[in-house]
Amino acid sequence: MLRLGVLVSGGGSNLQAILNGIQEGIIPNTKVVTVISNKPYVYALERAKQQGIDQFYFDPASYPTREAYDQALVDYLNKKEVDLVILAGFMRVLGENFIHSFPNRIMNIHPSLIPSFCGKGYYGLKVHEAVLSYGVKITGATVHFVDTGTDTGPIILQKAVPVLEEDTPEILQKRVMEEAEWKIYPKAIALYAQGKIKIEGRIVKTDF
Ligand code: GAR
């Protein structure tokens, strides 16, 4: 049984897509054992609560340093015997100690086709605003392993989505979520759960 720990900061629609994937058997032999938020009262925590899943708000203000906060997360995830850490709209950069505690065992979803519109300052709606102001005609989403850079880790899956002339950032965000994020995140976790992911340097192979 693959044990997931999901880190969130907001609505949790990706968390929901993962829970649905598990329920529908698209993600086999997998369980979400805890949902952790760095923000209080977010709907993602409510979703976990409704499903009877362990959920926890870790308040950054309660820890003296960023390292102490990250270590508290590591300790809790280890206590819950988490195999794979899932960042699902977690809007906080994790330090090197956290990343090294789960080598190639942290996945993230980013709402663009990496390496475009990613890195420092590109998160949530800001990504879609940047996509629209640049005028690209195709965007999408990326699931990748997390390394110590921002959005630089090995890419697992990507899916493209068209940008339409009448799009607002909100409309585009919704299309990227519905047509890309909610499909590729459950799929990437399913591949991992089935042992179908091999990492060679920064290249991820899923068809071997
Ligand atoms: C998603 O669009 C996700 O790709 C993005 O935040 C949103 C969270 O939505 N993540 C990032 O921008 C990370 N850099 P959700 O809480 O409904 O899953």
Residues whose N, C-alpha, C, O or C-beta is under 5 A from the ligand:
A	BS01	GAR	G10 G11 G12 S13 N14 L15 A88 G89 I109 H110 P111 Y122 Y123 G124
